[in-house]
């Protein structure tokens, strides 16, 4: 793993932990899995923004 890959993995894991992913699960992910999970969660968060307060609209 080069420095760029390590930095990306660190960012991905940090972001997953901020979003509430269990630390044990985060440790078990491969770099590709961590990246895909971050992308998926960010997509869902954007798509359903506002739903938690009942003001979101279905798109």
Backbone as numpy.savetxt, mean C-alpha at the origin, in Angstrom:
# Nx Ny Nz CAx CAy CAz Cx Cy Cz
20.10 -7.09 -4.81 19.26 -5.91 -4.81 20.15 -4.67 -4.81
19.86 -3.73 -5.71 20.66 -2.50 -5.72 20.02 -1.45 -4.80
20.69 -0.32 -4.69 20.23 0.73 -3.76 18.84 1.26 -4.10
18.56 1.38 -5.38 17.25 1.89 -5.81 16.16 0.91 -5.41
16.39 -0.37 -5.63 15.41 -1.40 -5.26 15.19 -1.44 -3.74
16.26 -1.28 -2.99 16.15 -1.27 -1.53 15.35 -0.06 -1.06
15.62 1.09 -1.65 14.89 2.31 -1.29 13.40 2.17 -1.63
13.10 1.58 -2.78 11.70 1.38 -3.19 11.01 0.42 -2.23
11.67 -0.66 -1.87 11.09 -1.63 -0.94 10.85 -0.98 0.42
11.78 -0.18 0.88 11.62 0.52 2.17 10.39 1.43 2.11
10.24 2.18 1.01 9.09 3.07 0.87 7.79 2.26 0.86
7.79 1.17 0.10 6.58 0.33 0.01 6.18 -0.22 1.37
7.14 -0.78 2.10 6.84 -1.37 3.41 6.38 -0.29 4.38
7.05 0.86 4.37 6.65 1.96 5.25 5.22 2.39 4.94
4.88 2.51 3.67 3.54 2.92 3.26 2.51 1.89 3.70
2.83 0.59 3.54 1.90 -0.46 3.95 1.64 -0.40 5.45
2.69 -0.19 6.23 2.53 -0.09 7.68 1.68 1.12 8.05
1.88 2.25 7.36 1.07 3.44 7.60 -0.41 3.18 7.30
-0.68 2.32 6.31 -2.05 2.01 5.93 -2.67 0.92 6.79
-1.91 0.42 7.77 -2.48 -0.52 8.71 -2.23 -1.99 8.43
-1.37 -2.29 7.46 -1.04 -3.69 7.18 -0.22 -4.24 8.34
-0.53 -5.45 8.72 0.17 -6.13 9.81 1.66 -6.24 9.49
2.50 -5.91 10.47 3.95 -5.91 10.26 4.47 -7.30 9.88
3.92 -8.32 10.48 4.35 -9.69 10.16 4.05 -10.02 8.69
2.87 -9.64 8.22 2.53 -9.86 6.82 3.48 -9.08 5.92
3.74 -7.84 6.25 4.62 -7.00 5.44 6.01 -7.62 5.31
6.49 -8.26 6.35 7.82 -8.90 6.31 7.85 -10.10 5.37
6.71 -10.73 5.18 6.65 -11.95 4.36 6.52 -11.66 2.86
6.23 -10.42 2.52 6.00 -10.07 1.11 7.32 -9.96 0.35
7.28 -10.39 -0.90 8.41 -10.13 -1.78 8.35 -8.67 -2.20
9.43 -8.12 -2.72 9.37 -6.72 -3.18 8.26 -6.47 -4.20
8.05 -7.41 -5.12 7.00 -7.25 -6.13 5.61 -7.29 -5.49
5.42 -8.18 -4.53 4.13 -8.27 -3.84 3.85 -7.00 -3.04
4.88 -6.48 -2.37 4.71 -5.25 -1.59 4.31 -4.10 -2.50
4.97 -3.99 -3.66 4.67 -2.91 -4.60 3.25 -3.04 -5.13
2.86 -4.26 -5.51 1.51 -4.47 -6.03 0.45 -4.17 -4.98
0.71 -4.54 -3.74 -0.25 -4.28 -2.67 -0.40 -2.78 -2.41
0.72 -2.06 -2.41 0.66 -0.60 -2.25 -0.16 0.01 -3.38
0.13 -0.38 -4.61 -0.60 0.15 -5.75 -2.10 -0.12 -5.63
-2.43 -1.34 -5.27 -3.84 -1.72 -5.15 -4.55 -0.94 -4.05
-3.91 -0.81 -2.91 -4.53 -0.09 -1.80 -4.68 1.40 -2.11
-3.67 1.98 -2.73 -3.77 3.40 -3.11 -4.88 3.61 -4.14
-5.00 2.68 -5.07 -6.07 2.76 -6.06 -7.44 2.72 -5.38
-7.62 1.75 -4.49 -8.91 1.61 -3.81 -9.21 2.82 -2.92
-8.18 3.32 -2.25 -8.39 4.49 -1.40 -8.84 5.69 -2.23
-8.26 5.86 -3.40 -8.64 6.97 -4.28 -10.03 6.74 -4.87
-10.30 5.53 -5.30 -11.58 5.22 -5.92 -12.75 5.41 -4.96
-12.56 5.06 -3.71 -13.65 5.13 -2.74 -13.44 6.24 -1.71
-12.71 7.27 -2.09 -12.49 8.41 -1.20 -13.83 9.02 -0.81
-14.02 9.26 0.46 -15.24 9.88 0.94 -16.28 8.89 1.42
-16.14 7.62 1.10 -17.15 6.63 1.52 -17.17 6.45 3.02
-16.04 6.62 3.69 -16.02 6.40 5.13 -16.89 7.40 5.89
-17.12 8.59 5.32 -17.99 9.56 5.98 -19.39 9.59 5.36
-19.66 8.67 4.43 -20.98 8.57 3.83 -21.26 9.53 2.69
-20.22 10.24 2.23 -20.43 11.23 1.18 -19.81 10.82 -0.15
-19.31 9.62 -0.23 -18.69 9.17 -1.48 -19.72 8.86 -2.54
-19.30 8.95 -3.77 -20.16 8.61 -4.88 -19.59 7.42 -5.61
-20.46 6.58 -6.07 -20.03 5.43 -6.85 -19.63 5.92 -8.24
-18.50 5.42 -8.72 -18.01 5.84 -10.05 -18.13 4.72 -11.04
